[in-house]
Amino acid sequence: MRLNRAWIERHIPHHGSMCLLEEVLSWDADRIRCSSDSHRSPDNPLRARGRLGIACGIEYAAQAMAVHAALAGEALQARPAPVPARTGEPGQDGPSQASQDPGRTAPGFLAGVRSVEFHVLRLDDVAGELMCDATRVAGDRGTALYEFELSSQTVKLLGGRATVIIGAREQKQS
């Protein structure tokens, strides 16, 4: 099942030019494949000094993981979820606003990346469409470990592993 950019923008926190992905080409419970051509756009918000460095490819992968979490979350909604206990603390009385909205996954964050290998220096000079593959290799409802790869045509551009915290709540600083 293919999903377009409008669907992606409704399901991840990134909008406008910061939504880097164009389309979900395929997905299942463990993996996702997305495409993009935003790396060639002169107004790509990740460009610095007119260039889009290869490290920005990690953000493409992170967005694919966020889309996968949203899709997996929708699949889980078909199953009954446990009701959280009421704590009496402000903001802690039940599901977060994001989890109450069936169209949006709870916000998450990229906790770390490992074993990242860069095979080119820049993305803006890659002529073809970017393909982003992410495979969930471990995790639960709150965390996930993904392996990811960004490629164009038959050329691997970067790859690595990422730890993602799904549905993270913002911590108040005392």
N, C-alpha and C positions, 0 to 999 in steps of 0.2 A: 504494500500500500504506500503510495507516494503522498507526501504532505508538503504543501508549499510554504513560502516565506510567511504569509499571513498567519498560517496555523502556528508556525514556529514562534512568531512574535507574541501571539496570544498565550503561549505556554512557558516562555522563559522571561527573565527580567530584562533582557536586552531588546531595545527597540531602535527604530530608525537605522542610521548607518552603523550603529554599534551591534546590531544583529548581523553577524557575519555570514550566516548560512542561508542558502537559497532554497534548498529542498532536502527532505528526507527521502532517500531512494529506497531504503529497505530497513527493516528492524525486526527483532524478535526479543525474547526475554533476556538474552545475553549480549546482543550486539546491535549496532546501528551503523548505517552508512549514509553520509550526507554529502551534498555537493555545494560548491560556492564558486563565484567568480569575483567576489568583492575584493580580492587581493590586487586586482588591476585597477581598482577605482582610485582616482587621484584624491578623493575626499575620504578615503578609509581613515577612520579616527585613530588607528594605531600607527599610522605613518609618522616617521620622524625625519626631518630634513629631506622630505620627498621620497623616502625609502621605507619599505616594509620589511624589516629584518625577519629572519627565519624563526627567532624565538616567539614572534607573534603567532606562529602556527599553534602554539600551545593553547592560545585563546580559542582558536577554531575548534580544537579538540575538546576543550572544556565546555564550549557551547553545545557540541554534539552530545557530550555526556549529560548536560542539563536537559536536552531534548529527550534523551533516552530515559532519564529519571521521570520526566513528565509522562512519557508513554507507559513506562512500567507502573507508575502511580495510578494512571487511569485503569490499567489492567487489574491492579490490586483493589480498586474501588468496587469491583464486581464482587469481592469477598467482604464479609462483614469485618469491620475493624474494631479493636477493643476501644471502649470509651475511656478517655483519660480521667484520672481522679481529680477532683476539685481541690486546689491547694489553698485558696483564699488569697493568694498573692495577685496583685494587679497583672493582667496580661497572661495569667497562668490558668485561667478557668476554662479549659477545654481546648479544642483544636485552634491553631493559629488561623488568622484571616486567610492566608494563602491556602491552607488545607481545606477551608470551608468553601472556597471558590473551586468548583469542579473543573474549571478551565485552566487552572494554574497550579503548578507544583510549588511546594514550600521552598523558599529560597535556600540555597546551599552555597558552599564555597569550596574552592580548590585548596586542599590542605597541604599538598606537596606533590612534587614530581620527582621521579627517579629514572635512572638509566636512559636519559634523554640523549638521543643522537641526532645531530644536524647533518644533513647530507648536501645542503646548499647554503649559501650565505643570505639570500634574499628571496622573498615571495613575490614582490611586485614585478619581477622580470620573468616569472614563470608564465609561459604563453597559454598553457592549457587550463582547463577547469580543475579546481582542487577537489579531491575526494578525501573525506575524513572518515576513517573507520575507528570505532571504539568498541572494545569487547570487555564486558564486566566479568572479571575472573574471580571475584570474591566480594562478600558484603552482606548487609542486611538492610532493613528499612531505613537506617540512619547513616550508614557509611557504605562506600563502594570502592573497590580497587579496579581500575580499568587499565588495559593496555590500549594504546592509541597509535595511529599512523596517519600521516598526511602525505598524499601522493598526487601526482599529476600524470595522466596517461600511464605509462609503465615505470615512472621514475619515483622512487621513495624520497620524500623531502625531509621528513623527520619522523621519529618514533620514540616511544617511551612508555612509562607507567605513571598513573596519577591516582592519588588518594582523594576522594571527594566526601565531604560531609553533606548529607542531604537533609533538608528541612532544618537547618541550623537557625537558632534564634539569636538575635543580637544580644550581646552581653552588655549590661549597664556598667559603666565605670563608676567606682565609688570615690 
